[in-house]
Amino acid sequence: MSAASASGNVIRKYLPVYFLLLAIFLVEVFLSFQHFSIGKLVFVLLLLAFFSASLGLMYFMHLAEERRALFLTLIPAAIFVLLMMNMIWGDSVRLLHMKPFAQ
Amino acid sequence: MSETDVAIHGHGALMEESPYAIPSRKLTMWLFIISDAVTFGAFLFAYGYIRFAAANWPRPFETGSVINVIVMTFVLITSSLTMLGAVDSAKAGDKPKAMRFLYSTMVLGALFAALHIREWFELFGRQITISSGLFGQTFFSITGLHLLHVISGVIALFVIATKYSRDTLTPGHVETVGLYWHFVDLVWMFVVPLVYLTNIAH
């Protein structure tokens, strides 16, 4: 296979992922014009964003083609740190309702 | 291994093979990306905290802003596709094609930054600035951090492309900067729904 045709193939190979990412984004825009509660809207949009990001990570960044050891080193650590940041939410809701601090 | 072997083969021969089977510059970029993802995560969680704790949050984005964001997202995702082409062409040894893809990615990145700044000025015209309350502070901090990444990415692409065209750098360097560029695209996928789409004026 010539160099030129090899580089042309990669665009064709990843076009479905590209169109899927655009489609997911347009679905997000459509959903944001619907009258959902803010909590439900954020939940659905985040779910779609995670799906889009996973596609980008696995295919555009080729993480799916790397050794599994790289995935297992990077992703669980990142998810753990991001999950630990979620401890703040209870306090955020408390502020909204102006409830007193826990005794 | 004898001292003679070290003298002939260098210290690299003494080192174990990477468990990830990737060059150290690529692993370094991955580690940077993960730490940067956590930084963006902290910004977005802080935004979410304030957004949920505020009873009356402004929703300043009209249809015009939404169309602008759609175009910006299209431009950024397309730039990821051209970056894929650049990396693949560089690996295949097709330098002219790799350079064309790299320049396309830079142009798309610059276009994204221009649209972003245009959006900012539109908000400034409506008296929404970084000093106009929590919305302004969080909005301009998050989008500003992302814009800084895009501008840095365009500069990095320019430097890598220039040195790659002069054979100072290798296709591996193009691949590494490509990882960074895709990451910038990935972050935008979280910034748009959280910062723009939940603040559309109904």
Interface residues (C-beta under 8 A of the other chain):
Chain A: A3 A4 A6 S7 N9 V10 I11 Y14 L15 Y18 L21 L22 F25 L26 E28 V29 L31 S32 F33 H35 I38 L41 V42 L45 L46 L48 A49 S52 A53 G56 L57 F60 M61 E66 R67 A69 L70 T73 L74 A77 A78 V81 L82 M85 N86 I88 W89 D91 S92 V93 L95 L96
Chain B: P19 Y20 A21 I22 L27 W30 L31 I34 A37 V38 G41 A42 F45 G48 Y49 I50 F52 A53 A54 A55 V66 I70 T73 F74 I77 T78 S80 L81 M83 L84 G85 V87 D88 S89 A92 G93 D94 K97 A98 F101 L179 H182 F183 D185 L186 M189 F190 V192 P193 L194 L197 T198 I200 H202
